[in-house]
Amino acid sequence: MFRIAAIVWIMLAVTLAGIALLVIVTVPALSDQASFLIPVVCTAALVIAMPLSYVVARRISSASAG
């Protein structure tokens, strides 16, 4: 299950970071502080994706087990 969680974590972290970056770049109030916010939201996306990927991997494993 660790391999599944790792693969899901990579995809989920990149997706969450991309969404956060899109918000930072498109909102004018946030784009002024982009040099500070971009590393913060990317790190937050990596951390938030960890437990979510475990939940998704567990659901994938239980669904494929029968």
DSSP file (Angstrom, degrees, kcal/mol; ACC not computed):
  #  RESIDUE AA STRUCTURE BP1 BP2  ACC     N-H-->O    O-->H-N    N-H-->O    O-->H-N    TCO  KAPPA ALPHA  PHI   PSI    X-CA   Y-CA   Z-CA
    1    1 A M     >        0   0    0      0, 0.0     4,-2.5     0, 0.0     5,-0.2   0.000 360.0 360.0 360.0 -22.9    0.0    0.0    0.0
    2    2 A F  H  >  +     0   0    0      1,-0.2     4,-2.5     2,-0.2     5,-0.2   0.895 360.0  51.9 -63.7 -39.0    3.0    2.3    0.5
    3    3 A R  H  > S+     0   0    0      2,-0.2     4,-2.2     1,-0.2    -1,-0.2   0.915 110.4  47.9 -64.1 -41.7    3.7    2.3   -3.2
    4    4 A I  H  > S+     0   0    0      1,-0.2     4,-2.6     2,-0.2     5,-0.2   0.928 112.3  49.5 -63.5 -44.4    0.2    3.3   -4.0
    5    5 A A  H  X S+     0   0    0     -4,-2.5     4,-2.5     1,-0.2    -2,-0.2   0.879 110.0  51.4 -63.1 -38.0    0.2    6.0   -1.4
    6    6 A A  H  X S+     0   0    0     -4,-2.5     4,-2.0     2,-0.2    -1,-0.2   0.912 111.9  45.7 -66.3 -41.9    3.5    7.4   -2.8
    7    7 A I  H  X S+     0   0    0     -4,-2.2     4,-1.9     2,-0.2    -2,-0.2   0.923 115.5  46.3 -67.0 -43.9    2.2    7.6   -6.3
    8    8 A V  H  X S+     0   0    0     -4,-2.6     4,-2.9     1,-0.2     5,-0.2   0.888 109.9  55.6 -64.8 -38.1   -1.1    9.2   -5.2
    9    9 A W  H  X S+     0   0    0     -4,-2.5     4,-2.9    -5,-0.2     5,-0.3   0.912 106.4  50.2 -61.7 -43.4    0.9   11.6   -3.0
   10   10 A I  H  X S+     0   0    0     -4,-2.0     4,-1.9     1,-0.2    -1,-0.2   0.945 115.5  42.0 -60.3 -48.4    3.0   12.8   -5.9
   11   11 A M  H  X S+     0   0    0     -4,-1.9     4,-1.9     1,-0.2    -2,-0.2   0.903 117.6  46.3 -67.0 -40.7   -0.1   13.4   -8.1
   12   12 A L  H  X S+     0   0    0     -4,-2.9     4,-2.7     2,-0.2     5,-0.2   0.896 111.6  50.5 -70.9 -40.2   -2.1   15.0   -5.3
   13   13 A A  H  X S+     0   0    0     -4,-2.9     4,-2.5    -5,-0.2     5,-0.2   0.909 111.9  47.4 -64.8 -42.1    0.7   17.3   -4.0
   14   14 A V  H  X S+     0   0    0     -4,-1.9     4,-2.3    -5,-0.3    -1,-0.2   0.894 113.1  49.2 -66.3 -39.2    1.4   18.6   -7.5
   15   15 A T  H  X S+     0   0    0     -4,-1.9     4,-2.3     2,-0.2    -2,-0.2   0.937 113.1  45.7 -65.7 -46.8   -2.3   19.2   -8.1
   16   16 A L  H  X S+     0   0    0     -4,-2.7     4,-2.3     1,-0.2    -2,-0.2   0.908 114.0  49.0 -63.7 -41.4   -2.8   21.0   -4.8
   17   17 A A  H  X S+     0   0    0     -4,-2.5     4,-2.7    -5,-0.2    -1,-0.2   0.899 110.6  51.3 -65.3 -39.6    0.3   23.1   -5.3
   18   18 A G  H  X S+     0   0    0     -4,-2.3     4,-2.2     2,-0.2    -2,-0.2   0.896 110.0  48.7 -64.0 -40.7   -0.8   24.0   -8.8
   19   19 A I  H  X S+     0   0    0     -4,-2.3     4,-2.0     2,-0.2    -2,-0.2   0.927 113.1  47.7 -64.0 -44.3   -4.2   25.1   -7.6
   20   20 A A  H  X S+     0   0    0     -4,-2.3     4,-2.4     1,-0.2    -2,-0.2   0.905 111.9  49.6 -64.5 -41.3   -2.7   27.2   -4.9
   21   21 A L  H  X S+     0   0    0     -4,-2.7     4,-2.6     1,-0.2     5,-0.2   0.894 108.4  53.6 -64.3 -39.0   -0.2   28.8   -7.3
   22   22 A L  H  X S+     0   0    0     -4,-2.2     4,-2.0     1,-0.2    -1,-0.2   0.905 109.6  48.3 -61.8 -41.3   -3.0   29.6   -9.7
   23   23 A V  H  X S+     0   0    0     -4,-2.0     4,-2.0     2,-0.2    -2,-0.2   0.924 112.0  49.2 -64.7 -43.8   -4.9   31.4   -7.0
   24   24 A I  H  < S+     0   0    0     -4,-2.4    -2,-0.2     1,-0.2    -1,-0.2   0.910 114.1  44.9 -63.0 -42.2   -1.8   33.3   -5.9
   25   25 A V  H  < S+     0   0    0     -4,-2.6    -1,-0.2     1,-0.2    -2,-0.2   0.853 116.8  43.9 -72.5 -34.4   -1.0   34.4   -9.5
   26   26 A T  H  < S+     0   0    0     -4,-2.0    -2,-0.2    -5,-0.2    -1,-0.2   0.763  96.6  77.5 -87.2 -24.3   -4.5   35.4  -10.4
   27   27 A V  S >X S-     0   0    0     -4,-2.0     4,-2.1    -5,-0.2     3,-0.7  -0.768  70.2-152.1 -88.0 117.6   -5.6   37.3   -7.3
   28   28 A P  H 3> S+     0   0    0      0, 0.0     4,-0.9     0, 0.0    -1,-0.2   0.849  93.0  55.4 -59.9 -35.9   -4.0   40.7   -7.4
   29   29 A A  H 34 S+     0   0    0      1,-0.2     4,-0.3     2,-0.2     3,-0.1   0.835 114.3  40.9 -66.6 -30.8   -3.8   41.1   -3.6
   30   30 A L  H X4 S+     0   0    0     -3,-0.7     3,-1.1    -7,-0.2     7,-0.2   0.770 102.8  67.1 -87.1 -27.3   -1.9   37.9   -3.3
   31   31 A S  H >< S+     0   0    0     -4,-2.1     3,-1.1     1,-0.3     4,-0.2   0.750  91.0  64.4 -68.3 -21.5    0.4   38.4   -6.3
   32   32 A D  T 3< S+     0   0    0     -4,-0.9    -1,-0.3     1,-0.2     3,-0.2   0.826 110.3  37.9 -66.7 -29.9    2.1   41.3   -4.6
   33   33 A Q  T X> S+     0   0    0     -3,-1.1     4,-2.5    -4,-0.3     3,-1.2   0.034  80.8 122.1-106.9  24.5    3.4   38.8   -1.9
   34   34 A A  H <>  +     0   0    0     -3,-1.1     4,-2.4     1,-0.3    -1,-0.2   0.833  65.0  62.1 -61.2 -36.0    4.1   36.0   -4.4
   35   35 A S  H 34 S+     0   0    0     -3,-0.2    -1,-0.3    -4,-0.2    -2,-0.1   0.791 115.3  34.0 -64.9 -25.1    7.7   35.6   -3.5
   36   36 A F  H <> S+     0   0    0     -3,-1.2     4,-1.0     2,-0.1    -2,-0.2   0.839 119.8  48.7 -91.0 -40.6    6.8   34.7    0.1
   37   37 A L  H  X S+     0   0    0     -4,-2.5     4,-2.9    -7,-0.2     5,-0.3   0.819  98.2  65.8 -75.2 -32.3    3.5   32.8   -0.6
   38   38 A I  H  X S+     0   0    0     -4,-2.4     4,-2.0     1,-0.2     5,-0.2   0.938 105.7  41.3 -61.5 -49.8    4.7   30.5   -3.3
   39   39 A P  H  > S+     0   0    0      0, 0.0     4,-2.1     0, 0.0    -1,-0.2   0.872 115.5  53.3 -64.3 -32.9    7.1   28.5   -1.1
   40   40 A V  H  X S+     0   0    0     -4,-1.0     4,-2.4     1,-0.2    -2,-0.2   0.945 111.9  42.3 -66.3 -47.6    4.6   28.5    1.7
   41   41 A V  H  X S+     0   0    0     -4,-2.9     4,-2.3     2,-0.2    -1,-0.2   0.838 112.8  53.8 -72.4 -30.4    1.7   27.1   -0.3
   42   42 A C  H  X S+     0   0    0     -4,-2.0     4,-1.9    -5,-0.3    -1,-0.2   0.918 111.7  45.1 -66.9 -41.8    3.9   24.5   -2.0
   43   43 A T  H  X S+     0   0    0     -4,-2.1     4,-2.1     2,-0.2    -2,-0.2   0.907 112.9  51.1 -65.6 -41.7    5.2   23.2    1.3
   44   44 A A  H  X S+     0   0    0     -4,-2.4     4,-2.9     1,-0.2     5,-0.2   0.888 108.1  52.5 -63.2 -38.5    1.6   23.2    2.7
   45   45 A A  H  X S+     0   0    0     -4,-2.3     4,-1.9     2,-0.2    -1,-0.2   0.898 108.3  50.7 -64.8 -39.8    0.4   21.3   -0.4
   46   46 A L  H  X S+     0   0    0     -4,-1.9     4,-0.7     2,-0.2    -1,-0.2   0.910 115.0  43.0 -62.7 -41.5    3.1   18.6    0.2
   47   47 A V  H >< S+     0   0    0     -4,-2.1     3,-0.7     1,-0.2    -2,-0.2   0.910 114.3  48.8 -72.6 -42.7    2.1   18.3    3.8
   48   48 A I  H 3X S+     0   0    0     -4,-2.9     4,-1.1     1,-0.2    -1,-0.2   0.836 106.5  58.4 -66.8 -32.1   -1.6   18.3    3.3
   49   49 A A  H 3X S+     0   0    0     -4,-1.9     4,-2.6    -5,-0.2    -1,-0.2   0.741  91.4  72.6 -71.5 -22.3   -1.3   15.7    0.5
   50   50 A M  H <X S+     0   0    0     -4,-0.7     4,-1.6    -3,-0.7    -1,-0.2   0.969 103.3  34.5 -61.7 -57.2    0.3   13.1    2.8
   51   51 A P  H  > S+     0   0    0      0, 0.0     4,-2.0     0, 0.0    -1,-0.2   0.874 118.2  54.6 -67.6 -32.2   -2.7   12.1    4.9
   52   52 A L  H  X S+     0   0    0     -4,-1.1     4,-2.4     1,-0.2    -2,-0.2   0.900 106.9  50.5 -64.9 -38.7   -5.0   12.5    1.9
   53   53 A S  H  X S+     0   0    0     -4,-2.6     4,-2.7     1,-0.2    -1,-0.2   0.856 107.7  53.7 -68.3 -33.2   -2.9   10.1   -0.2
   54   54 A Y  H  X S+     0   0    0     -4,-1.6     4,-2.2    -5,-0.2    -1,-0.2   0.920 109.9  47.5 -64.6 -42.6   -3.0    7.6    2.6
   55   55 A V  H  X S+     0   0    0     -4,-2.0     4,-2.0     2,-0.2    -2,-0.2   0.924 114.2  46.5 -63.8 -44.6   -6.8    7.7    2.7
   56   56 A V  H  X S+     0   0    0     -4,-2.4     4,-2.4     1,-0.2    -2,-0.2   0.912 112.4  50.2 -65.3 -42.3   -7.0    7.4   -1.1
   57   57 A A  H  X S+     0   0    0     -4,-2.7     4,-2.6     1,-0.2    -1,-0.2   0.878 109.5  51.6 -64.8 -37.2   -4.5    4.5   -1.1
   58   58 A R  H  X S+     0   0    0     -4,-2.2     4,-2.4     2,-0.2    -1,-0.2   0.900 110.9  47.7 -66.2 -39.2   -6.4    2.7    1.6
   59   59 A R  H  X S+     0   0    0     -4,-2.0     4,-2.1     2,-0.2    -2,-0.2   0.889 112.4  49.4 -68.2 -38.5   -9.6    3.1   -0.4
   60   60 A I  H  X S+     0   0    0     -4,-2.4     4,-2.1     2,-0.2    -2,-0.2   0.923 112.6  48.1 -65.5 -43.0   -7.9    1.9   -3.6
   61   61 A S  H  X S+     0   0    0     -4,-2.6     4,-1.4     1,-0.2    -2,-0.2   0.902 112.9  46.9 -64.8 -41.7   -6.4   -1.1   -1.8
   62   62 A S  H  X S+     0   0    0     -4,-2.4     4,-0.8     1,-0.2    -1,-0.2   0.863 112.6  50.3 -70.6 -33.4   -9.7   -2.1   -0.2
   63   63 A A  H  < S+     0   0    0     -4,-2.1    -2,-0.2     1,-0.2    -1,-0.2   0.866 113.9  44.1 -70.3 -36.0  -11.6   -1.7   -3.5
   64   64 A S  H  < S+     0   0    0     -4,-2.1    -1,-0.2     1,-0.2    -2,-0.2   0.699 104.7  64.4 -82.7 -18.2   -9.1   -3.9   -5.4
   65   65 A A  H  <        0   0    0     -4,-1.4    -1,-0.2    -5,-0.2    -2,-0.2   0.763 360.0 360.0 -77.1 -24.4   -8.9   -6.5   -2.6
   66   66 A G     <        0   0    0     -4,-0.8    -3,-0.2    -3,-0.2    -2,-0.1   0.403 360.0 360.0 134.6 360.0  -12.5   -7.5   -3.1
